[in-house]
Amino acid sequence: MHLAFEKDIVEIQDQIEKLLDLADRRGIDVSDEVTVLRGKLDELREQTYATLGPMEQVQVARHPRRPYTLDYVQRVFSDWIELHGDRTFRDDEAIVGGWGRLGKRSVMIVGQQKGRDMKENLHRNFGMPHPEGYRKALRLMRQAEKFRRPVVTFIDTPGAYPGLGSEERGIGEAIAFNLREMSRLKVPVVSIVIGEGMSGGALGIGLTDRILMLEHAIYSVISPEGCAAILWRSAEHKEKAANALRLTAADLHASGICDEIVPEPHGGAHSDWDEAASRLAEALGRTLDELGKLSVKKLLAQRWAKYEAIGAWRVD
């Protein structure tokens, strides 16, 4: 799948593939031509992705070939052991969690997981957690606290599941309870927005000491389509809504919500999973090193101060 603004990029990629196919069939040397085209391709990717508008950033964040939580777990961590269930109702496959090692450091990993095809998306509920998903996440965070190990969360969801069963089992209460308990965890907690972080569904595992965002990830109280439907009664105004929501990593870093932007490879994380994972691992390791030097008292004080400082107040 290619996005509309990638048209010129795709054309050069097709030219390279045709030249390589011609070289393979006729045994001719096209290395010089391919080198020139690859240089143009890298330059065009860099220029294109450096000038994306907010709605185009949304499209990149939702790209179906973008790496998901388990793709990063496979590339960033070793000795992965997945844990299941909330010990109350069932296991929610929209949230995955377990132990892993980042270098020599043992960490608890919790993340929202989407599917690649319809069958897997139905299994993962399109990355939209039920209440038991958030309760599972909190159970694992408390386990990390028990063993004095840091927690890393991966945020990538269109929102918590809004269905009847989810409401009956207390989705709002589950998210609110997570917010309260995460604010009290006595271990370092880092969240990384790797795709789309939408609404309370994202925030339910996102109240952390540090918020990292991949360069083309988004984080917002509502999707552009949802915002447009409410304000203008039509999703056709989604581009206007995306501009107003200020949901890009650059916007959120400027407003002090995002603590660090992790650069993506030219062409987005979906163009090179390994490079994207390598950059994420470096930023995550450095952040955990910084937080690991703080006492519990200072860690909690800084966490509270971070969220108390978010937003602007005006008294008329």
Residue frames relative to the residue before (quaternion, step in Angstrom):
aa qw qx qy qz dx dy dz
M 1.0000 0.0000 0.0000 0.0000 0.00 0.00 0.00
H 0.0836 -0.7874 0.6101 0.0293 3.55 -1.00 0.89
L 0.4328 -0.6979 0.5126 0.2508 3.55 -1.07 0.79
A 0.6811 -0.5277 0.3190 0.3948 3.58 -1.19 0.60
F 0.7127 0.4607 -0.2725 0.4535 3.59 0.90 -0.88
E 0.6118 0.5547 -0.3467 0.4447 3.61 1.29 -0.05
K 0.2988 0.8059 -0.4773 0.1829 3.60 1.27 0.13
D 0.6980 0.4602 -0.2823 0.4705 3.61 0.80 -0.97
I 0.6139 0.5471 -0.3399 0.4565 3.58 1.08 -0.71
V 0.6608 0.5124 -0.2979 0.4605 3.56 0.95 -0.90
E 0.6298 0.5466 -0.3373 0.4368 3.58 1.00 -0.79
I 0.6701 0.4728 -0.3028 0.4855 3.60 0.95 -0.82
Q 0.6145 0.5382 -0.3464 0.4613 3.59 1.01 -0.74
D 0.6495 0.5127 -0.3128 0.4662 3.59 1.00 -0.83
Q 0.6303 0.5306 -0.3324 0.4591 3.58 1.02 -0.77
I 0.6483 0.5124 -0.3157 0.4664 3.58 0.96 -0.87
E 0.6672 0.5058 -0.3041 0.4545 3.58 0.91 -0.91
K 0.6484 0.5126 -0.3178 0.4646 3.60 1.00 -0.78
L 0.6465 0.5109 -0.3197 0.4678 3.59 0.99 -0.80
L 0.6667 0.4944 -0.3036 0.4679 3.59 0.92 -0.87
D 0.6342 0.5170 -0.3266 0.4731 3.58 1.06 -0.74
L 0.6424 0.5226 -0.3118 0.4658 3.58 1.02 -0.85
A 0.6513 0.5146 -0.3085 0.4646 3.56 0.99 -0.87
D 0.6634 0.5112 -0.3018 0.4555 3.55 1.01 -0.80
R 0.7103 0.4637 -0.2654 0.4584 3.60 0.96 -0.85
R 0.8002 0.3005 -0.1423 0.4991 3.59 0.97 -0.83
G 0.4307 -0.7407 0.4357 0.2758 3.55 1.28 -0.03
I 0.4654 0.6646 -0.4609 0.3596 3.57 1.01 0.75
D 0.4918 -0.6679 0.4848 0.2774 3.55 -1.24 0.53
V 0.0194 0.8030 -0.5934 0.0515 3.57 -0.60 1.14
S 0.2769 0.8153 -0.4791 0.1708 3.59 1.24 0.30
D 0.6480 0.5194 -0.3336 0.4461 3.61 0.96 -0.79
E 0.6671 0.5005 -0.2970 0.4651 3.57 0.93 -0.94
V 0.6587 0.5092 -0.3047 0.4626 3.58 0.99 -0.86
T 0.6275 0.5410 -0.3326 0.4504 3.59 1.02 -0.79
V 0.6540 0.5073 -0.3053 0.4709 3.58 0.98 -0.88
L 0.6797 0.4936 -0.2893 0.4589 3.57 0.90 -0.92
R 0.6449 0.5107 -0.3259 0.4660 3.59 1.00 -0.76
G 0.6152 0.5320 -0.3451 0.4684 3.57 1.09 -0.65
K 0.6489 0.5028 -0.3044 0.4832 3.56 1.02 -0.87
L 0.6378 0.5434 -0.3216 0.4410 3.56 1.02 -0.84
D 0.6643 0.4966 -0.3021 0.4699 3.59 0.91 -0.90
E 0.6598 0.5090 -0.3054 0.4608 3.56 0.97 -0.88
L 0.6699 0.4969 -0.2994 0.4633 3.58 0.95 -0.89
R 0.6245 0.5314 -0.3402 0.4603 3.60 0.98 -0.78
E 0.6630 0.5113 -0.3075 0.4522 3.55 0.89 -0.96
Q 0.6781 0.4914 -0.2937 0.4609 3.60 0.88 -0.93
T 0.6701 0.5176 -0.3005 0.4392 3.57 0.92 -0.94
Y 0.7499 0.4112 -0.2268 0.4660 3.57 0.78 -1.00
A 0.6013 0.5488 -0.3670 0.4501 3.59 1.24 -0.17
T 0.7655 0.3504 -0.1748 0.5106 3.58 1.21 -0.41
L 0.2991 0.7779 -0.5049 0.2246 3.59 1.12 0.56
G 0.3968 -0.6851 0.5566 0.2518 3.55 -1.12 0.71
P 0.7197 -0.4572 0.2927 0.4328 3.63 -1.21 0.28
M 0.6892 0.4637 -0.3037 0.4667 3.64 0.86 -0.83
E 0.6163 0.5179 -0.3468 0.4814 3.58 1.12 -0.56
Q 0.6037 0.5369 -0.3477 0.4758 3.58 1.11 -0.65
V 0.6148 0.5408 -0.3389 0.4633 3.57 1.05 -0.76
Q 0.6531 0.5207 -0.3084 0.4552 3.58 0.96 -0.86
V 0.6510 0.4968 -0.3147 0.4800 3.58 1.00 -0.79
A 0.6496 0.5294 -0.3193 0.4425 3.60 0.93 -0.88
R 0.7294 0.4058 -0.2226 0.5037 3.59 1.14 -0.65
H 0.3476 0.7711 -0.4879 0.2159 3.60 1.23 -0.03
P 0.4600 -0.7265 0.4360 0.2654 3.62 -0.71 1.02
R 0.6832 0.4439 -0.2958 0.4987 3.59 1.23 -0.27
R 0.4190 0.6986 -0.4745 0.3334 3.57 1.26 0.18
P 0.5073 -0.6528 0.4504 0.3371 3.65 -0.93 0.74
Y 0.2893 -0.7544 0.5732 0.1368 3.53 -1.05 0.91
T 0.7895 -0.3442 0.2129 0.4613 3.56 -1.32 0.03
L 0.7224 0.4476 -0.2697 0.4528 3.61 0.70 -1.02
D 0.5780 0.5591 -0.3795 0.4576 3.59 1.19 -0.43
Y 0.6714 0.4642 -0.2918 0.4986 3.58 1.04 -0.75
V 0.6007 0.5594 -0.3595 0.4438 3.58 1.02 -0.75
Q 0.6600 0.5243 -0.2971 0.4486 3.57 0.95 -0.92
R 0.7665 0.3947 -0.1916 0.4690 3.59 0.97 -0.85
V 0.7368 0.4298 -0.2325 0.4672 3.60 1.06 -0.65
F 0.7947 0.2931 -0.1221 0.5173 3.58 0.99 -0.87
S 0.2462 -0.7302 0.6127 0.1755 3.53 -1.31 0.37
D 0.8114 0.2787 -0.2008 0.4729 3.58 -1.35 0.24
W 0.1656 0.8194 -0.5259 0.1566 3.58 1.01 0.87
I 0.0036 0.7667 -0.6411 0.0339 3.56 -0.90 1.03
E 0.2275 -0.8010 0.5397 0.1236 3.58 -0.39 1.19
L 0.1808 -0.7647 0.6136 0.0773 3.55 -1.09 0.87
H 0.2190 -0.8179 0.5285 0.0620 3.56 -1.02 0.82
G 0.8084 0.3941 -0.2344 0.3692 3.50 -1.38 0.32
D 0.3528 -0.7309 0.5480 0.2027 3.52 -1.25 0.59
R 0.4419 -0.7244 0.4127 0.3310 3.58 1.40 0.07
T 0.6807 0.4447 -0.2959 0.5013 3.58 1.25 0.38
F 0.8377 0.1042 -0.0115 0.5360 3.59 0.73 -1.04
R 0.7302 -0.3346 0.2630 0.5345 3.62 0.56 -1.15
D 0.5538 -0.5611 0.4782 0.3869 3.52 -1.35 -0.11
D 0.2185 -0.7676 0.5920 0.1122 3.57 -0.84 1.00
E 0.2981 -0.7995 0.4995 0.1501 3.58 -0.44 1.23
A 0.5262 0.6183 -0.4244 0.4008 3.62 1.24 -0.04
I 0.7322 0.2448 -0.1937 0.6054 3.57 1.31 -0.26
V 0.1260 -0.7757 0.6162 0.0511 3.54 -0.86 1.03
G 0.0610 0.8099 -0.5810 0.0532 3.56 -1.13 0.57
G 0.2808 0.7542 -0.5677 0.1731 3.50 -1.23 0.45
W 0.6353 -0.5312 0.4131 0.3789 3.52 -1.40 -0.06
G 0.0971 0.7696 -0.6291 0.0497 3.53 -1.22 0.62
R 0.3684 -0.7142 0.5458 0.2371 3.55 -1.30 0.19
L 0.1523 -0.7321 0.6585 0.0851 3.51 -1.05 0.93
G 0.7677 -0.0888 0.0027 0.6347 3.55 0.03 1.30
K 0.7739 -0.2666 0.2307 0.5262 3.57 -0.66 -1.12
R 0.5794 0.6065 -0.3576 0.4106 3.57 1.31 -0.10
S 0.2914 -0.7363 0.5864 0.1703 3.58 -0.89 0.97
V 0.0084 0.8108 -0.5827 0.0542 3.58 -0.80 1.03
M 0.3832 -0.6626 0.5833 0.2719 3.54 -1.30 0.42
I 0.1649 -0.7961 0.5807 0.0432 3.55 -0.79 1.10
V 0.0268 0.7683 -0.6380 0.0439 3.57 -0.92 0.97
G 0.1666 0.8170 -0.5381 0.1233 3.59 -0.79 0.93
Q 0.4674 -0.6434 0.5302 0.2941 3.51 -1.27 0.49
Q 0.1408 -0.8255 0.5465 0.0116 3.55 -0.83 1.02
K 0.2027 -0.7596 0.6098 0.1001 3.55 -0.86 1.05
G 0.4498 -0.6719 0.5133 0.2876 3.56 -1.34 0.06
R 0.5032 -0.6668 0.4680 0.2884 3.55 -1.26 0.44
D 0.7840 0.1410 -0.0795 0.5993 3.59 1.11 -0.61
M 0.7400 -0.4246 0.2658 0.4489 3.57 -1.28 0.11
K 0.6439 0.5320 -0.3299 0.4400 3.59 0.93 -0.86
E 0.7030 0.4470 -0.2702 0.4826 3.58 0.88 -0.94
N 0.6259 0.5373 -0.3441 0.4485 3.59 1.05 -0.68
L 0.6287 0.5090 -0.3368 0.4819 3.57 1.05 -0.68
H 0.6373 0.5252 -0.3151 0.4677 3.56 1.07 -0.79
R 0.7495 0.3729 -0.1862 0.5143 3.57 1.01 -0.89
N 0.3757 -0.7439 0.4676 0.2947 3.59 1.30 -0.05
F 0.6113 -0.5980 0.3245 0.4043 3.56 1.07 0.90
G 0.6452 -0.5462 0.3163 0.4305 3.59 1.14 0.59
M 0.5473 0.5970 -0.4037 0.4256 3.59 1.23 0.39
P 0.2737 -0.8170 0.4845 0.1511 3.61 -0.23 1.22
H 0.3875 -0.6506 0.6051 0.2458 3.50 -1.37 0.53
P 0.7225 -0.4120 0.2961 0.4697 3.65 -1.21 0.07
E 0.6643 0.5182 -0.3173 0.4352 3.59 0.94 -0.85
G 0.5658 0.5770 -0.3922 0.4394 3.60 1.19 -0.36
Y 0.6848 0.4627 -0.2799 0.4885 3.56 0.96 -0.88
R 0.6368 0.5107 -0.3327 0.4721 3.58 1.09 -0.62
K 0.6030 0.5261 -0.3479 0.4884 3.57 1.12 -0.61
A 0.6428 0.5367 -0.3184 0.4442 3.56 0.93 -0.94
L 0.6853 0.4737 -0.2897 0.4712 3.58 0.89 -0.91
R 0.6014 0.5528 -0.3610 0.4498 3.60 1.03 -0.70
L 0.6865 0.4742 -0.2853 0.4717 3.58 0.94 -0.86
M 0.6219 0.5307 -0.3429 0.4627 3.60 1.05 -0.69
R 0.6561 0.4974 -0.3115 0.4744 3.58 0.98 -0.80
Q 0.6111 0.5337 -0.3517 0.4669 3.56 1.10 -0.63
A 0.6310 0.5214 -0.3240 0.4744 3.57 1.04 -0.79
E 0.6360 0.5238 -0.3210 0.4670 3.58 1.01 -0.83
K 0.6211 0.5575 -0.3339 0.4381 3.58 1.00 -0.83
F 0.7718 0.3261 -0.1709 0.5185 3.57 0.97 -0.87
R 0.4437 -0.7387 0.4149 0.2922 3.56 1.35 0.31
R 0.4386 0.6602 -0.4711 0.3870 3.53 0.87 1.05
P 0.5237 -0.6504 0.4432 0.3260 3.62 -1.02 0.70
V 0.3268 -0.7229 0.5809 0.1820 3.53 -1.33 0.45
V 0.0952 -0.7669 0.6332 0.0425 3.56 -1.05 0.87
T 0.0716 -0.8065 0.5860 0.0312 3.60 -0.74 1.00
F 0.2301 -0.7507 0.6078 0.1188 3.55 -1.10 0.82
I 0.1732 -0.8079 0.5609 0.0515 3.57 -0.61 1.19
D 0.2875 0.7290 -0.5792 0.2245 3.56 -0.76 1.09
T 0.4089 0.7080 -0.4700 0.3327 3.58 0.18 1.26
P 0.4316 -0.6677 0.5278 0.2989 3.60 -1.11 0.57
G 0.7388 -0.3344 0.2040 0.5484 3.58 1.31 -0.10
A 0.6112 -0.5168 0.4321 0.4154 3.56 -1.27 0.25
Y 0.5780 -0.6109 0.4133 0.3492 3.57 -1.11 0.68
P 0.2464 -0.8221 0.5004 0.1141 3.64 -0.66 1.09
G 0.3763 0.7688 -0.4588 0.2385 3.61 1.21 0.29
L 0.7190 -0.4647 0.3115 0.4122 3.54 -1.33 0.30
G 0.6689 0.5025 -0.3060 0.4543 3.60 0.86 -0.95
S 0.6294 0.5382 -0.3226 0.4584 3.55 1.04 -0.80
E 0.6660 0.4875 -0.2957 0.4810 3.57 0.98 -0.86
E 0.6444 0.5345 -0.3235 0.4408 3.58 0.98 -0.82
R 0.7353 0.4010 -0.2277 0.4966 3.58 1.03 -0.73
G 0.6067 -0.6502 0.3185 0.3283 3.58 1.24 0.37
I 0.0520 0.8344 -0.5462 0.0530 3.60 0.73 1.01
G 0.6557 0.5127 -0.3196 0.4529 3.59 0.95 -0.82
E 0.6572 0.5067 -0.3033 0.4684 3.56 0.97 -0.88
A 0.6450 0.5358 -0.3255 0.4369 3.59 0.96 -0.85
I 0.6696 0.4814 -0.2983 0.4806 3.59 0.95 -0.87
A 0.6588 0.5113 -0.3117 0.4555 3.59 0.90 -0.92
F 0.6459 0.5196 -0.3173 0.4606 3.57 0.98 -0.85
N 0.6292 0.5310 -0.3299 0.4618 3.59 1.03 -0.78
L 0.6340 0.5370 -0.3351 0.4442 3.57 0.96 -0.85
R 0.6726 0.4925 -0.3035 0.4614 3.56 0.89 -0.90
E 0.7200 0.4607 -0.2623 0.4478 3.56 0.81 -1.01
M 0.6350 0.5212 -0.3410 0.4570 3.61 1.03 -0.67
S 0.6144 0.5498 -0.3527 0.4424 3.58 1.09 -0.61
R 0.7268 0.4330 -0.2241 0.4837 3.60 1.24 -0.47
L 0.4377 0.7176 -0.4611 0.2844 3.61 1.20 -0.21
K 0.3153 -0.7914 0.5031 0.1456 3.57 -0.80 1.03
V 0.6188 0.4615 -0.3696 0.5171 3.55 1.12 0.77
P 0.6092 -0.5466 0.4041 0.4084 3.61 -1.14 0.39
V 0.0580 -0.7818 0.6208 0.0068 3.56 -1.02 0.87
V 0.0392 -0.7949 0.6049 -0.0269 3.57 -0.81 1.08
S 0.1193 -0.7775 0.6121 0.0812 3.58 -0.96 0.84
I 0.1438 -0.7686 0.6202 0.0630 3.53 -1.18 0.73
V 0.2392 -0.7452 0.6058 0.1430 3.57 -0.71 1.08
I 0.1109 -0.8433 0.5254 0.0214 3.57 -0.33 1.26
G 0.7903 0.1483 -0.0846 0.5885 3.60 1.22 -0.32
E 0.7593 -0.2534 0.2141 0.5598 3.56 -0.38 -1.22
G 0.1097 -0.7753 0.6204 0.0449 3.54 -0.87 0.99
M 0.0421 0.8542 -0.5111 0.0856 3.54 -0.04 1.29
S 0.8947 0.0083 -0.0216 0.4462 3.51 -1.07 0.97
G 0.7854 -0.3002 0.2357 0.4874 3.57 -1.24 -0.47
G 0.5311 0.6316 -0.4017 0.3970 3.57 1.21 -0.40
A 0.6754 0.4451 -0.2751 0.5196 3.56 1.13 -0.68
L 0.6714 0.5300 -0.2961 0.4251 3.56 0.93 -0.94
G 0.5664 0.6419 -0.3702 0.3606 3.59 1.17 -0.57
I 0.7548 0.1930 -0.1763 0.6016 3.60 1.26 -0.25
G 0.6018 0.6384 -0.3060 0.3697 3.57 1.26 0.33
L 0.5274 0.6052 -0.4440 0.3980 3.62 1.19 0.08
T 0.1963 0.8207 -0.4831 0.2336 3.54 0.16 1.36
D 0.6583 -0.5143 0.3773 0.3997 3.55 -1.31 0.22
R 0.7861 0.0748 -0.0227 0.6131 3.56 1.07 -0.76
I 0.1586 -0.7553 0.6294 0.0914 3.55 -1.07 0.84
L 0.0861 -0.7780 0.6221 0.0132 3.54 -0.64 1.19
M 0.0898 -0.7894 0.6044 0.0593 3.58 -1.09 0.65
L 0.4370 -0.6354 0.5590 0.3045 3.54 -1.03 0.75
E 0.6923 -0.5465 0.2904 0.3711 3.53 -1.09 0.80
H 0.7967 0.2675 -0.1354 0.5248 3.60 0.95 -0.83
A 0.4037 0.6822 -0.4975 0.3523 3.58 1.16 0.56
I 0.2323 -0.7552 0.5954 0.1455 3.56 -1.30 0.34
Y 0.0725 -0.7829 0.6179 0.0045 3.57 -1.18 0.64
S 0.2229 0.7997 -0.5181 0.2055 3.58 -0.50 1.12
V 0.5941 -0.5762 0.4369 0.3525 3.54 -1.28 0.43
I 0.7937 0.0329 0.0094 0.6073 3.60 1.20 -0.48
S 0.5455 -0.6035 0.4633 0.3515 3.58 -1.19 0.48
P 0.6242 -0.5379 0.3923 0.4087 3.62 -1.15 0.42
E 0.6423 0.5251 -0.3260 0.4533 3.59 1.02 -0.79
G 0.6657 0.5018 -0.2965 0.4659 3.57 0.97 -0.87
C 0.6444 0.5181 -0.3116 0.4683 3.54 1.00 -0.84
A 0.6640 0.5047 -0.3019 0.4617 3.59 0.94 -0.90
A 0.6424 0.5296 -0.3258 0.4480 3.57 1.01 -0.79
I 0.6796 0.4794 -0.2875 0.4750 3.57 1.06 -0.73
L 0.7636 0.4063 -0.2143 0.4537 3.58 0.76 -1.05
W 0.8145 0.2120 -0.0896 0.5326 3.59 0.94 -0.88
R 0.4208 -0.7485 0.4196 0.2943 3.56 1.38 0.13
S 0.7350 0.2936 -0.2338 0.5647 3.55 1.15 0.64
A 0.4421 -0.7023 0.4968 0.2540 3.56 -0.92 0.93
E 0.4727 0.6817 -0.4339 0.3514 3.60 1.27 -0.15
H 0.6794 0.4751 -0.2806 0.4837 3.58 1.21 -0.49
K 0.2730 0.8122 -0.4842 0.1772 3.59 1.21 0.39
E 0.6252 0.5373 -0.3546 0.4413 3.61 1.04 -0.64
K 0.6327 0.5157 -0.3184 0.4821 3.56 1.03 -0.81
A 0.6513 0.5145 -0.3083 0.4649 3.57 1.02 -0.85
A 0.6406 0.5297 -0.3275 0.4492 3.60 0.96 -0.86
N 0.6396 0.5193 -0.3231 0.4657 3.58 1.01 -0.75
A 0.7044 0.4782 -0.2676 0.4511 3.57 0.95 -0.91
L 0.6570 0.5551 -0.3144 0.4017 3.60 1.03 -0.74
R 0.1994 -0.8026 0.5340 0.1757 3.61 1.19 -0.49
L 0.2558 0.8311 -0.4438 0.2166 3.52 0.83 1.09
T 0.5157 0.6532 -0.4230 0.3583 3.61 1.23 -0.02
A 0.6665 -0.4999 0.3688 0.4121 3.55 -1.27 0.36
A 0.6439 0.5262 -0.3235 0.4515 3.59 0.99 -0.82
D 0.6448 0.5187 -0.3149 0.4647 3.59 0.97 -0.85
L 0.7120 0.4672 -0.2605 0.4548 3.57 0.84 -1.01
H 0.6121 0.5227 -0.3490 0.4799 3.58 1.13 -0.56
A 0.6533 0.5188 -0.3077 0.4576 3.56 1.00 -0.84
S 0.7155 0.4346 -0.2533 0.4848 3.60 1.07 -0.68
G 0.5566 -0.6581 0.3642 0.3527 3.59 1.29 0.07
I 0.4976 0.6474 -0.4407 0.3727 3.60 1.22 0.22
C 0.7236 0.3302 -0.1937 0.5744 3.57 0.95 -0.90
D 0.3405 -0.7722 0.5044 0.1827 3.58 -0.81 1.00
E 0.8066 -0.0159 0.0316 0.5900 3.59 1.10 -0.61
I 0.2676 -0.7301 0.6069 0.1643 3.54 -1.11 0.79
V 0.2378 -0.7634 0.5867 0.1280 3.57 -0.77 1.06
P 0.3870 -0.7438 0.4863 0.2460 3.64 -0.49 1.13
E 0.2949 -0.7361 0.5838 0.1743 3.54 -1.12 0.74
P 0.6137 -0.5131 0.4209 0.4277 3.61 -1.20 0.31
H 0.5952 -0.5368 0.4348 0.4106 3.59 -1.19 0.47
G 0.7400 0.3240 -0.2649 0.5266 3.55 -0.70 1.10
G 0.5794 -0.6171 0.3614 0.3910 3.59 1.28 0.09
A 0.6787 -0.5057 0.3484 0.4028 3.55 -1.27 0.39
H 0.6243 0.5620 -0.3423 0.4210 3.59 1.10 -0.62
S 0.6259 0.5541 -0.3419 0.4293 3.61 1.21 -0.35
D 0.7984 0.0227 0.0057 0.6017 3.61 1.17 -0.48
W 0.2402 -0.8169 0.5108 0.1182 3.57 0.06 1.32
D 0.6706 0.5228 -0.3112 0.4245 3.58 0.88 -0.92
E 0.6694 0.4837 -0.3017 0.4763 3.58 0.94 -0.85
A 0.6282 0.5285 -0.3327 0.4641 3.58 1.00 -0.79
A 0.6669 0.4971 -0.2974 0.4687 3.59 0.96 -0.87
S 0.6321 0.5383 -0.3333 0.4468 3.59 1.01 -0.78
R 0.6706 0.4871 -0.2967 0.4743 3.58 0.93 -0.86
L 0.6400 0.5197 -0.3212 0.4660 3.56 1.01 -0.78
A 0.6480 0.5321 -0.3159 0.4441 3.59 0.94 -0.90
E 0.6482 0.5201 -0.3228 0.4529 3.59 0.98 -0.83
A 0.6813 0.4833 -0.2887 0.4679 3.58 0.89 -0.95
L 0.6591 0.5151 -0.3066 0.4542 3.57 0.97 -0.84
G 0.6585 0.5111 -0.3114 0.4563 3.59 0.90 -0.89
R 0.6568 0.5086 -0.3043 0.4663 3.56 0.97 -0.87
T 0.6599 0.5138 -0.3061 0.4548 3.59 0.97 -0.87
L 0.6668 0.4898 -0.3027 0.4731 3.59 0.95 -0.85
D 0.5966 0.5501 -0.3597 0.4606 3.60 1.09 -0.62
E 0.6650 0.5052 -0.3002 0.4609 3.57 0.95 -0.90
L 0.7011 0.4661 -0.2737 0.4651 3.58 0.86 -0.95
G 0.6234 0.5760 -0.3349 0.4092 3.57 1.09 -0.69
K 0.6296 0.5449 -0.3299 0.4448 3.59 1.22 -0.38
L 0.6223 0.5706 -0.3358 0.4177 3.60 1.24 -0.30
S 0.4770 -0.6250 0.5303 0.3174 3.54 -1.16 0.61
V 0.6545 -0.5074 0.3703 0.4207 3.59 -1.22 0.37
K 0.6387 0.5405 -0.3244 0.4413 3.57 0.96 -0.87
K 0.7013 0.4526 -0.2707 0.4796 3.58 0.87 -0.94
L 0.5998 0.5711 -0.3508 0.4370 3.58 1.07 -0.74
L 0.7011 0.4625 -0.2645 0.4740 3.56 0.86 -1.01
A 0.6330 0.5341 -0.3322 0.4513 3.57 1.01 -0.79
Q 0.6761 0.4807 -0.2966 0.4732 3.58 0.93 -0.85
R 0.6190 0.5437 -0.3485 0.4469 3.60 1.05 -0.72
W 0.6642 0.4900 -0.3018 0.4772 3.59 0.91 -0.92
A 0.6592 0.5188 -0.3127 0.4456 3.58 0.92 -0.91
K 0.6064 0.5762 -0.3516 0.4203 3.58 1.03 -0.79
Y 0.7600 0.3926 -0.2193 0.4693 3.58 0.77 -1.01
E 0.5962 0.5472 -0.3660 0.4595 3.58 1.17 -0.44
A 0.6805 0.5003 -0.2817 0.4553 3.58 1.18 -0.60
I 0.5626 0.6166 -0.3888 0.3900 3.60 1.23 -0.29
G 0.7738 0.3354 -0.2590 0.4707 3.55 -0.98 0.88
A 0.3124 -0.7307 0.5772 0.1880 3.53 -1.33 0.26
W 0.2164 -0.7758 0.5840 0.1012 3.55 -1.05 0.85
R 0.0294 -0.7801 0.6249 0.0060 3.54 -1.04 0.80
V 0.1348 -0.7837 0.6040 0.0530 3.56 -0.78 1.05
D 0.2388 -0.7904 0.5512 0.1206 3.57 -0.62 1.14
